[in-house]
Amino acid sequence: MPEEPKRELFGEIAKDAWEFDVWLMARRMALLYHYMASAIVERLGEEEGRKLVKDAVWKYGTHCGKAVREAVLAKGLPLTRENFRAVPDLPSRGWRRALCPLAKTWKELGPDTSLHRLYCFVDQSKIEAYNGEELECIHAHNVLDGDDYCEVVVRERQKPEKAE
């Protein structure tokens, strides 16, 4: 019987074939994003190109956030932070605390990840579309900003205090 192939990518060993497959697909999507975003910026220039890329990412996230919103409401659940995770939106495998397969791919392409960082706005747009009146999303840490890991925080939106 042939030996099982070593499932290594990004300098990491995948826990299983499923995780490895997620890494492979995430790598392909990261490369697609890189080349599409780069072509847009090359054609339109830095300012207009980046604006278009960010707008496209925002619309993509809005689509995903609305889909989660509709699925949560269809289950008869309130639009809470906890219930956002009641509907699968991303693979349950493949992302580790210090391993984002998208960011790992982009970092391999070169040191300037500022165009790739625009992709991370997908998190804010998803939460905004899901329940932006009550929830907000921030990146407390992001490897593309130089942090050791990514941390996406979804929290209740701070309501302005009413004057008495």
BAFI-3210 file (N, C-alpha, C; in Angstrom, 3 decimals, decimal comma, padded with zeros to 6 digits):
// residues 164
n [1|2|3|4|5|6|7|8|9|10|11|12|13|14|15|16|17|18|19|20|21|22|23|24|25|26|27|28|29|30|31|32|33|34|35|36|37|38|39|40|41|42|43|44|45|46|47|48|49|50|51|52|53|54|55|56|57|58|59|60|61|62|63|64|65|66|67|68|69|70|71|72|73|74|75|76|77|78|79|80|81|82|83|84|85|86|87|88|89|90|91|92|93|94|95|96|97|98|99|100|101|102|103|104|105|106|107|108|109|110|111|112|113|114|115|116|117|118|119|120|121|122|123|124|125|126|127|128|129|130|131|132|133|134|135|136|137|138|139|140|141|142|143|144|145|146|147|148|149|150|151|152|153|154|155|156|157|158|159|160|161|162|163|164]
n.u [000,848|000,622|002,449|000,899|000,449|002,397|000,831|001,467|001,582|002,179|004,212|003,215|001,736|-001,112|-003,949|-005,597|-006,949|-009,142|-008,685|-006,389|-007,422|-009,103|-007,163|-005,871|-007,936|-008,441|-005,992|-006,013|-008,170|-007,141|-005,027|-006,460|-007,894|-005,674|-004,548|-006,722|-007,365|-004,918|-004,784|-006,945|-006,103|-003,801|-004,912|-006,716|-005,351|-003,814|-005,507|-008,241|-008,450|-008,018|-010,208|-012,312|-011,791|-012,145|-014,837|-016,011|-015,319|-016,760|-019,396|-019,503|-019,188|-021,517|-023,453|-022,928|-023,404|-026,131|-027,224|-026,676|-028,169|-030,829|-031,048|-030,777|-033,026|-034,970|-034,796|-036,099|-034,724|-033,263|-031,344|-028,599|-025,206|-024,231|-025,951|-025,192|-023,271|-024,764|-025,404|-023,638|-020,955|-018,373|-015,699|-015,407|-012,959|-009,450|-008,712|-006,601|-005,623|-003,217|-002,943|-004,015|-005,048|-005,397|-003,995|-001,442|-000,825|-000,851|001,244|003,375|003,591|004,819|006,157|004,436|001,346|-000,850|-002,883|-004,085|-005,030|-007,355|-009,261|-010,001|-011,996|-014,294|-015,257|-016,333|-018,349|-020,002|-021,062|-022,312|-024,349|-025,691|-026,642|-026,330|-027,382|-027,324|-024,937|-021,334|-018,207|-014,788|-011,299|-009,289|-006,777|-004,561|-002,870|-001,963|-001,523|000,727|000,513|000,742|-001,308|-004,735|-007,595|-010,909|-013,402|-016,668|-019,104|-021,583|-023,063|-022,099|-024,309|-025,167|-025,224|-028,185|-029,067|-030,166]
n.v [-001,179|002,192|004,889|007,367|010,638|013,488|016,113|019,086|022,588|026,053|025,865|024,332|021,380|019,783|018,801|016,830|015,340|016,884|019,434|020,097|020,220|022,454|024,403|024,321|025,225|027,744|028,935|029,043|030,810|033,078|033,663|034,228|036,521|038,217|038,547|039,586|041,931|043,268|043,688|045,405|047,677|048,265|048,979|051,080|052,779|053,651|054,973|055,002|052,326|050,853|051,768|050,688|047,937|047,664|048,363|046,267|044,080|044,808|044,618|041,890|040,845|041,905|040,489|037,895|038,313|039,025|036,628|034,943|036,298|035,964|033,165|032,747|034,115|032,552|030,275|031,099|032,491|035,104|037,950|037,754|038,026|035,496|033,838|034,358|032,546|030,293|029,523|028,034|029,733|029,861|027,486|024,880|023,997|024,589|027,249|028,505|029,810|031,294|030,981|031,986|030,930|032,533|034,941|033,844|033,012|035,485|036,816|035,304|036,225|038,644|041,492|043,730|043,934|045,527|045,891|043,433|043,469|044,890|042,994|041,977|043,596|042,324|041,120|043,194|044,113|041,880|041,618|044,085|043,829|041,663|042,413|045,304|047,368|046,672|045,323|045,402|045,109|044,568|044,447|043,254|042,241|041,573|039,651|040,731|043,289|043,120|041,779|038,844|037,064|036,697|038,363|038,629|040,634|040,623|042,633|044,120|047,038|050,227|052,336|055,727|057,844|059,171|062,554|064,181]
n.w [000,000|-000,915|000,595|002,631|001,377|002,403|003,932|003,617|003,821|003,644|005,471|007,459|008,863|007,831|009,761|008,818|005,788|005,077|006,201|004,780|002,174|002,434|002,879|000,372|-001,339|-000,229|-000,712|-003,513|-003,888|-002,656|-004,356|-006,706|-005,849|-005,404|-008,024|-009,452|-007,986|-008,188|-010,961|-011,314|-009,869|-011,309|-013,765|-013,147|-011,463|-008,292|-006,248|-007,266|-008,043|-005,646|-004,240|-005,744|-005,421|-002,632|-002,464|-003,922|-002,283|-000,013|-000,965|-001,511|001,107|002,214|000,810|001,835|004,602|004,593|003,717|005,896|007,825|006,813|007,000|009,759|010,722|009,449|010,963|013,138|015,057|017,089|015,928|017,063|018,305|018,996|017,543|014,966|014,374|014,203|011,733|009,237|007,697|006,923|006,311|008,748|009,345|008,847|009,361|011,712|014,877|014,477|011,792|008,905|005,911|003,656|004,225|004,626|002,029|000,674|001,954|001,064|-001,496|-001,394|000,444|000,645|001,726|001,654|-000,279|-000,146|002,409|002,242|001,684|004,132|005,092|004,586|006,856|008,485|006,770|006,551|009,158|009,406|007,464|008,514|011,130|011,630|013,129|015,787|016,229|015,936|014,211|014,669|013,881|016,110|016,080|013,372|011,061|008,704|009,380|010,774|013,159|015,303|015,038|013,920|015,105|015,229|016,376|017,388|018,606|020,802|019,558|020,607|022,134|021,788|024,610|025,962|026,268|029,169]
ca.u [000,000|001,471|002,482|000,034|001,245|002,542|-000,056|002,124|001,420|002,430|005,122|002,403|001,184|-002,561|-004,404|-006,220|-007,166|-010,143|-008,026|-005,495|-008,252|-009,518|-005,984|-005,660|-008,967|-008,211|-004,819|-006,459|-009,001|-006,246|-004,316|-007,432|-008,083|-004,443|-004,373|-007,824|-007,194|-003,735|-005,135|-007,824|-005,271|-002,927|-005,714|-007,382|-004,499|-003,874|-006,662|-009,511|-008,419|-008,249|-011,599|-013,161|-011,569|-012,802|-016,279|-016,393|-015,228|-017,883|-020,624|-019,390|-019,495|-022,939|-024,181|-022,756|-024,077|-027,579|-027,571|-026,694|-029,334|-032,052|-031,060|-031,024|-034,442|-035,769|-034,786|-036,860|-033,784|-032,955|-030,092|-027,580|-023,818|-024,112|-026,697|-024,483|-022,533|-025,707|-025,496|-022,270|-020,603|-017,003|-015,362|-015,133|-011,551|-008,538|-008,216|-006,076|-005,407|-002,108|-002,811|-005,059|-004,463|-005,389|-002,873|-000,190|-000,593|-000,518|002,583|004,338|003,684|005,664|005,979|003,361|000,040|-001,892|-004,011|-004,734|-005,685|-008,708|-010,156|-010,450|-013,218|-015,419|-015,792|-017,186|-019,548|-020,896|-021,775|-023,184|-025,527|-026,382|-027,390|-025,509|-027,986|-027,007|-023,609|-020,239|-017,086|-013,468|-010,146|-008,430|-005,444|-004,583|-001,500|-001,576|-001,100|001,954|000,243|001,081|-002,521|-005,934|-008,688|-012,068|-014,273|-018,029|-019,628|-022,767|-022,759|-022,244|-025,385|-024,861|-026,038|-029,180|-028,977|-031,404]
ca.v [000,000|003,389|005,742|008,548|011,830|014,481|017,239|020,273|023,838|027,218|025,477|023,658|020,070|019,742|017,767|015,756|015,661|017,950|020,710|020,342|020,645|023,835|025,235|024,414|026,084|029,108|029,430|029,391|032,016|034,193|034,000|034,880|037,879|038,976|038,917|040,454|043,233|043,900|044,132|046,572|048,813|048,584|049,616|052,305|053,587|053,294|055,467|054,512|050,867|050,379|052,096|049,689|046,641|047,695|048,360|044,906|043,249|045,184|044,036|040,451|040,621|042,213|039,319|036,801|038,687|038,932|035,205|034,447|036,941|035,286|031,800|032,827|034,477|031,395|029,340|031,704|032,956|036,534|038,302|038,014|037,663|034,049|033,172|034,528|031,310|029,181|029,197|027,965|030,734|029,530|026,112|024,674|023,615|025,297|028,466|028,335|031,124|032,008|030,564|032,311|030,505|033,651|035,821|033,126|033,078|036,863|037,140|034,633|036,981|039,819|042,153|044,729|043,259|046,542|045,619|042,221|043,831|045,356|041,841|041,739|044,360|041,417|040,838|044,310|044,194|040,768|041,939|045,224|043,316|040,726|043,186|046,469|048,283|046,244|044,719|045,954|044,196|045,189|043,552|043,570|041,849|041,082|039,337|041,629|044,546|042,821|041,028|037,420|036,296|037,490|038,296|039,384|040,809|041,076|043,082|044,972|048,411|051,195|053,303|057,031|058,141|060,228|063,714|064,296]
ca.w [000,000|-000,979|001,783|002,591|001,082|003,466|003,653|004,163|003,089|004,499|006,537|008,481|008,515|008,030|010,695|008,051|004,378|004,973|006,459|003,651|001,045|002,698|002,625|-001,066|-001,926|000,256|-001,442|-004,868|-003,822|-002,324|-005,587|-007,586|-005,326|-005,639|-009,420|-009,860|-007,342|-008,782|-012,312|-011,164|-009,460|-012,440|-014,813|-012,701|-010,596|-006,868|-005,486|-007,808|-008,020|-004,278|-003,892|-006,400|-004,757|-001,318|-002,705|-004,317|-001,074|000,853|-001,540|-001,289|002,517|002,415|000,304|002,804|005,848|004,381|003,648|007,277|008,460|006,365|007,534|011,201|010,880|009,032|012,091|014,220|016,076|017,044|015,257|018,077|017,988|019,122|016,477|013,696|014,157|014,096|010,313|008,708|006,702|006,528|006,682|010,172|009,448|007,969|009,981|013,066|015,503|013,849|010,403|007,932|004,643|002,717|004,581|004,372|000,589|000,288|002,458|000,189|-002,745|-001,194|001,741|000,669|001,777|001,855|-001,170|000,367|003,672|001,923|001,718|005,503|005,343|004,438|008,195|008,894|005,926|006,896|010,399|009,098|006,755|009,403|012,135|011,898|014,100|017,147|016,344|015,155|014,061|014,562|013,880|017,255|015,606|012,004|010,651|007,620|010,022|011,496|014,385|015,251|014,776|013,628|016,077|014,789|017,529|017,128|019,900|020,731|019,183|021,701|021,889|022,395|025,796|025,731|027,154|029,976]
c.u [000,896|001,353|001,594|000,890|001,274|001,716|000,508|001,923|001,640|003,407|004,425|001,972|-000,311|-002,924|-004,990|-006,417|-008,159|-009,493|-007,105|-006,277|-008,747|-008,351|-005,756|-006,670|-008,780|-007,023|-005,219|-007,291|-008,147|-005,454|-005,236|-007,658|-006,860|-004,357|-005,512|-007,649|-006,001|-004,038|-006,025|-007,012|-004,348|-003,686|-006,244|-006,499|-004,764|-005,186|-007,975|-009,569|-008,693|-009,680|-012,551|-013,016|-012,290|-014,320|-016,760|-016,363|-016,414|-019,186|-020,645|-019,753|-020,957|-023,795|-024,132|-023,500|-025,588|-028,028|-027,635|-027,908|-030,628|-032,158|-031,336|-032,495|-035,352|-035,821|-035,576|-035,985|-033,574|-031,568|-029,023|-026,199|-023,657|-024,793|-026,085|-023,734|-023,449|-025,870|-024,078|-022,051|-019,206|-016,726|-015,060|-013,688|-010,728|-007,960|-007,792|-005,790|-004,312|-001,926|-004,074|-004,480|-004,455|-004,167|-001,532|000,166|-000,150|000,871|003,669|004,568|004,538|005,313|004,829|002,013|-001,111|-003,099|-004,790|-005,515|-007,105|-009,711|-010,756|-011,679|-014,466|-016,059|-016,744|-018,473|-020,522|-021,714|-022,733|-024,470|-026,347|-027,241|-026,555|-026,090|-027,555|-025,582|-022,587|-019,083|-015,806|-012,419|-009,254|-006,979|-005,594|-003,147|-001,034|-001,219|000,184|001,759|000,603|-000,113|-003,653|-006,952|-009,788|-013,035|-015,624|-018,624|-020,873|-022,329|-023,015|-023,308|-024,994|-025,808|-026,962|-028,977|-030,288|-031,889]
c.v [001,245|004,223|006,971|009,787|012,790|015,702|018,500|021,452|024,962|026,907|024,781|022,296|020,100|018,587|016,569|016,227|016,800|019,319|021,065|020,832|022,075|024,783|025,421|025,353|027,535|029,729|029,864|030,662|033,245|034,626|034,711|036,325|038,743|039,458|039,801|041,859|043,976|044,442|045,378|047,810|049,234|049,363|050,976|053,247|053,244|053,708|054,877|052,986|050,307|050,654|051,060|048,318|046,604|047,662|046,956|043,958|043,540|044,570|042,516|040,116|040,882|041,045|038,176|037,090|038,603|037,473|034,593|035,012|036,207|033,877|031,789|033,153|033,313|030,331|029,882|032,231|034,460|036,768|038,719|037,628|036,145|033,326|033,389|033,243|030,082|028,712|029,165|028,972|030,476|028,074|026,007|024,267|024,541|026,567|028,131|029,721|031,926|031,597|030,898|031,926|031,599|034,530|035,137|033,192|034,474|037,258|036,471|035,420|038,243|040,550|043,170|044,027|044,255|046,331|044,405|042,532|044,329|044,206|041,647|042,572|043,521|041,147|041,947|044,354|043,055|041,101|043,110|044,749|042,373|041,473|044,395|047,461|047,949|045,723|045,493|044,968|045,002|044,095|043,988|043,261|041,334|040,841|040,233|043,027|044,342|042,080|039,556|036,540|037,249|037,279|039,237|039,429|041,346|041,412|043,928|046,397|049,327|052,217|054,639|057,301|059,309|061,346|063,856|065,709]
c.w [000,000|000,294|001,572|002,314|002,283|003,080|004,304|003,226|004,084|005,635|007,689|007,953|008,829|008,960|009,963|006,615|004,196|005,172|005,286|002,429|001,220|002,436|001,133|-001,717|-001,482|-000,473|-002,849|-004,861|-003,497|-003,563|-006,576|-007,141|-005,657|-007,082|-009,931|-009,271|-007,936|-010,176|-012,262|-010,825|-010,598|-013,512|-014,382|-011,897|-009,138|-006,204|-005,982|-007,772|-006,641|-003,828|-004,492|-005,742|-003,413|-001,471|-003,078|-003,115|-000,164|000,330|-001,359|000,161|002,836|001,950|001,325|004,106|005,737|004,331|005,044|008,001|008,098|006,943|009,036|011,453|010,484|010,116|013,274|015,342|015,977|016,439|016,263|017,563|018,000|017,954|015,096|013,353|014,063|012,656|009,751|007,579|006,131|006,896|008,175|010,408|008,563|008,536|011,399|013,607|014,802|012,385|009,633|006,582|003,580|002,976|004,331|002,883|000,181|000,766|001,622|-001,102|-002,610|000,075|001,795|000,588|001,909|000,939|-000,684|001,642|003,431|001,976|003,111|005,879|005,121|005,804|008,652|008,069|006,220|008,137|010,187|008,423|007,625|010,424|012,568|012,875|015,519|017,330|015,515|015,180|013,945|014,441|015,032|016,907|014,186|011,558|009,515|008,123|010,825|012,804|014,194|014,910|014,423|014,743|015,610|015,967|017,050|018,487|019,683|020,440|020,380|021,314|022,504|023,566|025,482|026,744|027,906|030,011]
res [m|p|e|e|p|k|r|e|l|f|g|e|i|a|k|d|a|w|e|f|d|v|w|l|m|a|r|r|m|a|l|l|y|h|y|m|a|s|a|i|v|e|r|l|g|e|e|e|g|r|k|l|v|k|d|a|v|w|k|y|g|t|h|c|g|k|a|v|r|e|a|v|l|a|k|g|l|p|l|t|r|e|n|f|r|a|v|p|d|l|p|s|r|g|w|r|r|a|l|c|p|l|a|k|t|w|k|e|l|g|p|d|t|s|l|h|r|l|y|c|f|v|d|q|s|k|i|e|a|y|n|g|e|e|l|e|c|i|h|a|h|n|v|l|d|g|d|d|y|c|e|v|v|v|r|e|r|q|k|p|e|k|a|e]
***
